[in-house]
Amino acid sequence: MYQTFSTIAVSIFLEGLFFLLIGVLISSIIDIFVSAETLNRLIPNNKYLALVSTSLLGIIFPICECGIVPVIHRLLKKGVPLHLCITLLFSAPIVNIVVISSTYFAFQNQLIVVILRVVGGFSISLITGLIVSFTITEKDVVKEQIEPVTNCSCCSHDHSTVKIKKIAQIGTHSIIEFFDTVKYFILGILITALIQTLIPRSIFNNLSSHFPLSNIFMMFLPYVLSVCSNTDAFIARSFIDQFDISSLLCFMVFGAMFDIKSTLMLNKIFKKRFIIRLIIIVMLLTLLFSLIVKIFLDRSIL
Amino acid sequence: MIKKIIELVLIVALIVSIYFLGYTKQLHLLINPRYFFFIYGSLTILFIFVIIQILLPLDKQKHKTVDISYILIIIIVILMFSTSYADYQESISGIKGVNLGNKTVYDSNIEATPVQPKKTENISVFNELKIDDSNYYDVIDSLYNNSEIHKGQTITLTGFITNYSDLGSDNFVLSRLIMICCAADSSVCGLVCNSSQVDHIFQENLWYEIKGVIEYKNISVNSYADEYPVINITNYRNIEPLEDPYIYPVFN
């Protein structure tokens, strides 16, 4: 049993470590070289065009769910509308080049999974942004006492006072972010390995045939695992024998948008009621998306 | 200061433990060799982190000196050093079942304890072409999907034995491990073999080279009967476990 646990845990760690390291490196480069003001200038004046462009911002702005929270915190302070921040919050961890690459490597023979994940992330973040824009005003949901934020997504020190070169800043920032993120990554891996070791796949097999129970379970699982969206595709891949693609998409779409650690981080910015509302909206939209995918798959259209 | 030293030691420990897996030739049991560049990339970045930690001035900010991430990294390092990954097959079939075409067969009565190998029995030397690791997955796939082509053909293949009561007392599965990305996503894949001497000769988890004639029979798997390729055994020999039990399929 120990050998099985260790084999699963170490193999996922080795596979995902590279993407975790790439993620923190890119995140650090963006945090240090790209200011929120520059991003703010890029947002179009048209509301709908702004939503669509924000949903796609992740492609040139690859950052996982850990790094994006401090960024939207800063954008809110700079006057970027709430609905755009929410759209970016949910799209960036999925519609980005690192996540697309890792999903492609994990599902190398199933390009449709990569496409569906991107489509799901894009559409759900867009619709959530629209819902927020029509139903919620910023002052009702954002905590009044917003602490000043810096570019750094991992701690409170101000990079502008650090008198070292930019490259060195990226290095030190990456190390700090690595140690800040790796705990969620390893914890997720250990829980995954434990589940896979203790629970025979035949149980998952029975669960997998029960829609929407299997899909809800596959949203609950990544929320608890808190695995980085840069690497979660490899974990989702390990469940491919037990769950259909619609359930795996629930894992990779909802899991990239919400997990325990990002919920706790959001609690610093938004009121609890708004966070709960967001979780419910995203969960229902993910379920709806997975249902559509399931219908198309069952009819062999995809 | 303490925090920086601890982090430096942990990064070095990660590098050393990954290098240890490579040195002891266990990496291919964890990661598909096609993706070894993940490992090389990780080692390169971690090495850069070491240089930065050594060369750059100390961070004067106050951070917690003990962090849960340190403990978790230590756990991963211990797992890397303390496990032999060679015998993973013995437990994986019990947990994941065996893939037979598009169905998976499970058995709660699988013997997970390793069985002591018998002395090698050389019954015969085979002269026919064998399925090798490079075409194993394609041939097995073809056997499940092209019954007209393969019926009556002679086949020779190697693998370890998994027994399932569902398959009947005269049948077992000669299996190999299939790895697409890493060991976590690996699965057991194989062919049903038929012999009247299953209980007396063929023991679970032992490796055999088997020769036989391919037939197609109706077998009930998970209460669902379907036609499966079955090898009617004509010759066999007990072999030592392969150094690399995995098949790494290439999807074109």
Interface residues (C-beta under 8 A of the other chain):
Chain A: M1 Y2 Q3 T4 S6 T7 I8 A9 V10 S11 I12 F13 L14 E15 L17 F18 F19 L21 I22 L25 F105 A106 Q108 N109 C155 S156 H157 I164 A168 G171 T172 S174 I175 I176 F178 F179 D180 V182 K183 I186 L187 I189 L190 T192 A193 Q196 T197 P200 R201 S202 N205 F234 I235 R237 S238 I240 D241
Chain B: E7 I11 I18 L21 L27 L29 L30 I31 Y35 F38 I39 G41 S42 I45 L46 I48 F49 I52 Q53 L56 P57 D59 Q61 H63 D67 I68 S69 Y70 L72 I73 I75 I76 L79 M80 S82 T83 S84 Y85 D87 Y88 S91 I92 G94 I95 K96 G97 N99 T104 Y106 S108 I180 C181 C182 A183 A184 D185 S187 F251
